[in-house]
Amino acid sequence: MAAKHKISIALLWCLTSIANAQSNEPVDTSSLARNEQAEVDAINQLSSPDGPEIQGRSTGSSELTGIMVDRTITMAGKTFYRAFSQRAMDNVIIGNATITIQERPDARWGSQVWVMEGSRMYFRTQLSPRISEADRVAGDAVKIVEDALLQQQLSAALTSDRDLGKEEIF
């Protein structure tokens, strides 16, 4: 049945292609290029009928300054990630880092959750399945990760070794 369907679609496509090729009407390529450029300009606008103009950041930096990766599995882990990312969204120090939140669930003890940047672990905790606890722990995690990232940035600014990369200094 599927083979017949594919053959009929291919036949329909061939017939429409032949019909379009046989039409002797000239195609105005300049109007096609103008229409295409107008569509590209409409996509690149900062404001649209769907919403207000996008506000730029006050820091003057690029829009993509940091990434937060969710590698959680359970509902408690997802709640921790959501609370952590909402609290860290406006934080300048965490916002410029590439953070990964990982989880290892355990049926007996709950979930182990940790926050990493690259190969460095800045926060690790054991979460119970209660979602309200994940919300509270996320607030503490933001403070701890912010302090650790700030400490790492300060020591990197004070220590410069041309032979070592950023991740090899510590």
N, C-alpha and C positions, 0 to 999 in steps of 0.2 A: 504494500500500500504506500509506503514511504517513497519507494523508488518511482512509482507512478506520479506521485506528487512532485518530486524533484524534476522529473522529465517534463511535466506540464509547465512548471515554473520556468525552466530553461527554454522551452518552446515559446512561451509568452514573451520572454525577454528578447529572444531572437527576432520575433515578429515585430516587436516595437522598435528594435534597433534598425531593422530593414526599412520600416516605414519612416523613421526619422531620417535615415540616410537618403531616402528617395525624395524627400521634400527639397525643392530647389530654392527655398527662401534663404536669402543671405542672413547670416547671424552677425549682429552688431556687437563686436567684442569690446568696444570702448564702453558701451552702456553696461555690459556684464561686469567689467572691471570697476566701474563707478559704483554699481550696486554692491559688489563684494567689499569695496573699500568702505562704503557707508555702513555695512553690517559689522565690519571690524571696528570701526569707530564707535558704533553703538555698544559693542561689547566692552570696549575699553573705557567707557564713561564711568566716572566716580559716582554719579547719581543716576537714578532711573525712576520710572513711574512706580516701580515696586518698592522703593525705599529711599531714605534720605542719602545725602552725600556721605561718603566714607570719611571719617575723621582721621587725620594722620596722628601718629604718636608724637608726644611733646619732646621725646628724646632726639628726634630727627634721624633715627636709624631706620634700617630696612624693616619691612613688615615681617619678614621671616627671620627672626633673631634666635629663636630657640624652638625645640621640639620636645613634646612630652609624649612618650610611648606607653601605651596601656598593654601590659602583658599579664593582666589579672584574669582569674577564671571564675571565682565564686561571686555570689551577690555581695558578701562582705568586702571582698577585694575590689569589686567595681564601685562600691560605695566609697571606699577609701580613696580610689583613684579620682572619682568625681569631686569629692570634698577637697582633696589635695590640689587638684588642678584649678578649681575655682578660687581657692585661697592664694595660690601661687601665680595666678594670671596677671595680677597687677604688680607683682614683686619684680623689680628691675633685675635683681641678681639672679633669681631663679628663671626669670623670663629669657635671659640670654644664654642659658645652659641647655644642653640636650640631656633630658632626664628620662630614665626608663624606670617604670614601676613594675616589679615582677612579684609573682605570687606562687607559693608552693602549698596547695591545700593538703590537709591531713585530717582524716575522719575523726581521729581521737583527740587531737590537740587544737584544732582550728586551722587557721592558715598562717603561714609565715610570709610576710610581705617585706620587701626591701626596695629602697630607692637608690638608684645608681646613676652616675654620670660616667660614661665610658666604662672603664674597668674599676672605678672607685665606688665603693659602697659608702653612702653617707648616712643611711638610716635603715634599721632592721627591727622588726617587732613581730610578736605573735598575736594574731587577731582571733578573737572568739567569733562564732557565727552571728553574734548580736550586731546588728547594723548600727545601732546608736553608738557603740564603742568605736567603730571605724571612723565615724565623723569626728569624735573627740581626738582620736589618735592622729588624724590627718592634720589637725591644727598644730599639734606638737611637732609633727614631722616637718611642716613648713618652716618652723622656727629653727629646728636643728639643721636642716639642709641649707637654709639661708646662711646660718653662721659658719657651717663647714665650707660652703662655696666662697664666702667672703674671706675666710682664713686662707683658703687655697689661692685665691686671687692675690691677696696681700703677700704671701710668701713667694709667689711666682714673680711679682713685681720687684721684690727685694733681691731675689736670686736670679742671676742671669748667667747661664752657661751655654756658650755657643755650640758646644759639642753634644749637648743632650737635648732631646725634644721635650715638649711640655709634660708629657706623661712619664718621662724617665727621671725627672728631677726629684720626685718625692719617693 
